[in-house]
Amino acid sequence: MLALLHTSPVHVPVFDALRDEDHPDLELRHTVDEELLARARAEGPDAVAGEVRAALGRAVADGADAVLCTCSTIGGIAERAEAGVPVLRVDRPMAAAAVATGPRVVVVAALESTLAPTLALVEDEARAAGRPVTVSALLADGAWARFEAGDRDGFAAAVAAAADSVTGADAIVLAQASMAPAQGLTTTSVPVLSSPRPGLAAGAAAARLATRARTRPARTLR
């Protein structure tokens, strides 16, 4: 079973739909804690490290074979926690794909607290791949206010407009999972990457690997 830690309820149907399309045999269990993001925005991601560890512990106690954190602001905190099972951040596969695409990466975010963690993630993936990279950031003006107001279409349109304004890039990263619908609205020729689908694929692979390891019969010594 793959547990998902969200900071917004909008992610639940998104990941359920992706599971149905790509991983129909995968069991998902969702936890939504909006307060984690609120506190991380106000006090910094480290301020919620204890709460994140507690949420991961509950997921493991409920039978999770792996946990996927879908919030980019606290993803690094979750990834570094010792949970006893694999803990993944949803945006790492996207960052790796961006680095593989080319050396000029632009991170587009709707929420300022997401910028620093995502920039650091792309740079981390570049170091791991041994590739030079120049990462810059762009905040989608007014997008988050539309998200908070429940205007999902307006939110996606504002994010897409920000992505389409980017020039001189080899890849554009949509920093938050909630921004994924904007990917299909962009008209730029630059590849625009979002995190939910590749992130869920990585989480599914980790959960299946952990399940096989847990259920593999022990060898009998002779």
Residue pairs with C-beta under 8 A, 6 or more apart in sequence:
1 27
1 28
1 29
1 63
1 64
1 65
1 207
2 26
2 27
2 28
2 29
2 64
2 65
2 66
2 67
2 68
2 203
2 204
2 206
2 207
3 28
3 29
3 30
3 31
3 59
3 60
3 62
3 64
3 66
3 67
3 68
4 11
4 12
4 15
4 28
4 29
4 30
4 31
4 67
4 68
4 69
4 70
4 203
5 31
5 33
5 52
5 55
5 56
5 59
5 67
5 68
5 69
5 70
5 71
5 78
6 12
6 30
6 31
6 32
6 33
6 70
6 71
7 32
7 33
7 34
7 36
7 37
7 70
7 71
7 73
7 74
8 32
8 34
8 37
8 71
8 178
9 32
9 34
10 152
10 178
11 30
11 32
11 70
11 177
11 178
11 196
12 30
12 32
14 177
14 180
14 196
15 28
15 30
15 70
15 196
15 200
16 28
18 196
18 197
18 200
19 26
19 28
19 200
19 204
22 197
22 200
22 201
22 204
23 200
23 201
23 204
26 204
26 207
26 208
29 59
29 62
29 63
29 64
31 55
31 58
31 59
33 51
33 55
35 51
36 48
36 51
36 52
36 55
36 71
36 74
37 71
37 73
37 74
37 113
39 47
39 48
39 51
40 47
40 48
40 73
40 74
40 113
41 73
41 111
41 113
45 73
45 74
45 76
45 77
45 113
45 117
46 77
48 74
48 77
49 77
49 81
52 69
52 74
52 77
52 78
52 81
53 81
53 82
53 83
56 67
56 78
56 81
56 83
56 87
57 83
59 67
59 83
60 67
60 83
60 84
60 85
64 85
64 207
65 85
65 86
65 206
65 207
65 208
65 210
65 211
65 214
66 85
66 86
66 87
66 88
66 203
66 206
66 207
66 210
67 78
67 83
67 85
67 86
67 87
67 88
67 203
68 87
68 88
68 89
68 90
68 199
68 200
68 202
68 203
69 75
69 78
69 79
69 87
69 88
69 89
69 90
70 90
70 177
70 195
70 196
70 199
71 78
71 90
71 176
71 177
72 89
72 90
72 91
72 109
72 114
72 117
72 118
72 121
72 175
72 176
72 177
72 195
73 111
73 113
73 114
73 117
75 89
75 90
75 91
75 92
75 117
75 121
76 89
76 117
76 120
76 121
78 87
78 89
79 87
79 88
79 89
79 92
81 87
85 210
86 206
86 207
86 209
86 210
88 199
88 202
88 203
88 206
89 121
89 199
90 177
90 195
90 196
90 199
90 200
90 203
91 118
91 121
91 173
91 175
91 177
91 195
91 199
92 121
92 125
92 199
92 202
93 195
93 198
93 199
93 201
93 202
94 173
94 174
94 193
94 194
94 195
94 198
94 199
95 118
95 121
95 122
95 124
95 125
95 173
96 125
96 128
96 129
97 171
97 193
97 198
98 105
98 122
98 125
98 171
98 173
98 193
99 105
99 122
99 125
99 126
99 129
99 131
99 133
100 129
100 131
101 170
101 171
101 191
101 193
102 169
102 170
102 171
103 131
103 132
103 133
103 134
103 170
104 133
104 134
104 136
104 168
104 169
104 170
104 171
105 122
105 133
105 134
105 135
105 136
105 169
105 170
105 171
105 172
105 173
106 135
106 136
106 137
106 138
106 166
106 169
106 171
106 172
106 173
107 115
107 118
107 119
107 122
107 135
107 136
107 137
107 138
107 173
107 175
108 137
108 138
108 139
108 140
108 159
108 162
108 163
108 166
108 172
108 173
108 174
108 175
108 179
109 115
109 118
109 137
109 138
109 139
109 140
109 175
109 176
109 179
110 139
110 140
110 143
110 144
110 147
110 155
110 158
110 159
110 175
110 176
110 178
110 179
111 144
111 175
111 176
112 139
114 175
114 176
115 137
115 139
115 175
118 137
118 173
118 175
119 135
119 137
122 133
122 135
122 173
123 133
123 135
126 132
126 133
126 135
136 169
138 162
138 165
138 166
139 162
140 158
140 159
140 161
140 162
140 179
141 158
141 162
142 158
143 155
143 158
143 159
143 162
143 179
144 155
146 154
146 155
146 158
147 155
147 178
152 181
155 178
155 182
156 179
156 181
156 182
156 185
157 182
157 185
159 174
159 179
159 182
159 185
160 182
160 185
160 186
163 172
163 174
163 182
163 186
163 188
163 192
164 186
164 187
164 188
166 172
166 188
166 190
169 190
170 190
170 191
171 190
171 191
171 193
172 186
172 188
172 190
172 191
172 192
172 193
173 193
174 180
174 182
174 183
174 192
174 193
174 194
174 195
176 195
177 194
177 195
177 196
177 199
179 194
180 194
180 195
180 196
180 197
182 192
182 194
183 192
183 193
183 194
186 192
